[in-house]
């Protein structure tokens, strides 16, 4: 599902193609039922960072709050960020005005879901700290049995952002520390700064967040 949105190969005779023709690291942190521990997730994040991952997609989360106490995942996210990785995570599917964890962490791009009309999906979390929105309703993607199926959720919106970030990075690789991508936000004129030295045009805005648009251009 998630991997198909990011990087399903073109001309694959299965009705879809991924956002970016990118190399993937397939790391399992959760079980077949979608559940798992924060410790195992943190190990996967660190392994990816140590093995050169430039973008880390976290289509997972919990609505538990941690009151600012450092956790395995927050420490792993900060570690990956320090290694130059961009971390992208799902905002959550409770329809509430707060973000799931780890999407709520400072060094994470949090992703909400919009429907086919471009409005917030009924299930999508939103609110302070939200970075960006992307399609997340009835997304056609690959299934485990080499077929296709439709899935919905912020976990499906997140790989759209990951794929677009991969496209941006492919256009202009990181060449110097401290160079950033800026994503303009509607709310309070904030700017989200990330690791890659690119510029983007404005995206359609929704609820204080930038929406992924297939017309993105990149360049210095």
C-alpha positions in Angstrom: 0.0 0.0 0.0 2.3 2.7 1.2 5.3 1.6 -0.8 3.1 1.5 -4.0 2.1 5.1 -3.5 5.7 6.2 -3.2 7.5 4.2 -5.8 5.4 1.6 -7.8 7.3 1.2 -11.1 5.8 2.8 -14.2 4.4 0.6 -17.0 3.8 -2.2 -14.5 0.4 -3.4 -16.0 -1.3 -3.0 -12.6 -3.1 0.3 -13.2 -0.9 2.5 -10.9 2.5 4.2 -10.8 4.3 5.6 -7.8 4.9 9.3 -7.3 8.7 8.9 -7.6 10.9 6.2 -9.1 12.9 6.0 -6.0 14.9 3.3 -4.1 13.1 2.0 -1.0 14.3 0.4 2.2 11.6 -2.0 3.3 11.8 -2.0 7.1 9.1 -3.8 9.2 8.5 -2.2 12.6 4.9 -3.2 13.1 3.2 -6.6 13.0 0.8 -7.9 10.3 -2.1 -6.4 12.4 -0.6 -2.9 12.2 0.4 -2.9 15.9 3.9 -2.7 17.4 6.1 -1.1 19.9 7.7 2.3 19.9 11.0 0.7 20.6 10.9 -1.4 17.4 9.8 1.6 15.5 12.7 3.6 16.9 15.2 0.9 15.9 13.8 1.0 12.3 14.2 4.8 12.2 17.8 4.6 13.4 18.7 1.8 11.1 17.3 3.7 8.1 19.3 6.8 9.1 22.5 4.9 9.6 22.1 3.3 6.2 21.7 6.5 4.2 17.9 7.1 4.1 17.2 10.6 2.9 13.5 10.5 3.6 11.8 8.4 6.3 8.1 7.7 5.8 6.1 6.9 9.1 2.6 5.8 8.1 1.9 5.1 11.7 1.1 6.8 15.0 -0.6 6.8 18.4 -2.9 9.2 20.1 -1.1 8.8 23.4 0.5 11.9 24.8 4.0 11.9 26.3 4.0 15.4 28.0 7.3 16.4 26.5 9.2 13.4 28.0 11.9 12.1 25.6 10.9 8.7 24.2 12.5 6.0 22.0 10.8 7.5 18.9 11.5 11.1 19.7 15.1 10.4 20.3 15.3 8.3 17.1 13.6 11.1 15.1 16.1 13.6 16.4 18.9 11.2 15.6 17.7 10.8 12.0 17.2 14.5 11.6 20.8 15.1 12.8 21.9 12.7 10.1 20.2 14.8 7.4 17.0 12.8 6.9 13.5 14.3 6.3 10.9 12.5 8.5 7.3 12.4 7.3 4.5 11.1 9.5 0.7 10.6 9.4 -1.4 13.1 11.4 -3.9 10.4 12.5 -7.4 9.2 11.7 -9.5 10.3 14.8 -10.9 13.4 13.2 -9.7 15.5 16.1 -7.9 18.9 16.4 -4.7 17.4 17.6 -1.9 15.4 15.9 -0.9 11.9 16.6 2.6 11.1 17.8 5.2 11.1 16.2 3.6 13.5 13.7 3.4 16.1 16.5 7.2 16.1 17.1 9.1 19.3 16.0 11.4 17.6 13.5 8.6 15.8 11.6 6.5 16.8 8.6 2.9 16.0 9.7 0.5 15.0 6.9 -3.3 15.3 7.0 -5.7 13.8 4.4 -8.0 15.5 1.9 -10.7 13.9 -0.2 -11.3 14.0 -4.0 -12.8 17.5 -3.7 -9.7 18.8 -1.9 -11.5 19.3 1.5 -10.3 17.7 4.8 -11.2 14.0 5.0 -13.8 13.4 7.7 -11.4 11.1 9.6 -8.3 13.2 9.3 -6.7 14.9 12.3 -5.8 18.5 12.0 -4.8 21.5 14.2 -1.7 23.2 15.5 1.6 21.8 14.2 0.1 20.4 11.0 2.6 20.8 8.1 0.8 19.7 4.9 -2.1 17.8 3.4 -2.3 15.2 0.6 -4.9 12.9 -1.0 -5.9 10.2 1.5 -9.4 8.9 0.4 -9.9 5.8 -1.8 -6.3 5.7 -2.9 -5.6 3.0 -5.5 -2.4 1.2 -4.6 -0.7 -2.2 -4.6 -1.8 -5.0 -2.3 0.3 -7.8 -0.8 -0.8 -10.3 -3.4 0.6 -8.3 -6.3 -2.9 -6.9 -7.1 -4.4 -3.5 -6.4 -6.9 -2.2 -3.9 -8.3 1.0 -2.5 -7.2 2.3 0.9 -8.0 5.5 2.9 -6.2 7.2 5.8 -3.6 9.7 6.6 -1.2 6.7 6.3 -2.0 6.8 2.6 -1.6 10.6 2.4 1.8 10.5 4.0 3.6 8.6 1.1 2.3 11.2 -1.4 4.4 13.8 0.5 7.3 11.4 0.8 7.2 10.8 -3.0 7.0 14.5 -3.8 10.0 15.1 -1.4 11.9 12.4 -3.3 11.2 14.1 -6.6 12.4 17.5 -5.2 15.5 15.8 -3.9 16.2 14.1 -7.2 16.1 17.5 -9.0 18.7 19.2 -6.7 20.6 16.9 -4.3 21.6 18.3 -1.0 24.9 20.1 -1.5 25.6 21.9 1.7 24.6 21.7 5.3 22.0 24.1 6.4 20.3 24.5 3.0 16.6 24.0 3.3 13.3 23.4 1.6 10.6 25.9 2.6 7.0 24.9 2.6 4.7 28.0 2.9 1.9 27.7 5.4 -1.3 29.7 5.5 -1.6 29.8 9.2 0.3 32.8 10.7 2.6 32.9 7.7 4.8 30.2 9.2 7.5 28.5 7.2 8.5 24.8 7.7 12.2 24.4 7.0 13.7 21.2 5.9 17.0 19.8 4.8 17.1 20.1 1.0 18.2 23.2 -0.9 15.2 23.7 -3.1 12.5 26.2 -3.7 8.8 25.4 -4.5 5.9 27.4 -5.9 2.9 27.9 -3.7 0.5 25.0 -3.2 -3.3 25.3 -2.8 -3.9 26.0 0.9 -6.2 24.3 3.3 -6.8 24.7 7.0 -3.4 26.2 7.7 -1.6 23.5 5.7 0.0 23.3 2.3 -1.6 20.7 0.0 0.5 18.5 -2.3 0.0 19.5 -5.9 1.3 17.5 -8.9 2.4 20.8 -10.5 5.3 21.3 -8.1 8.5 22.6 -9.6 11.9 22.6 -8.0 15.1 24.5 -8.5 17.5 26.8 -6.8 
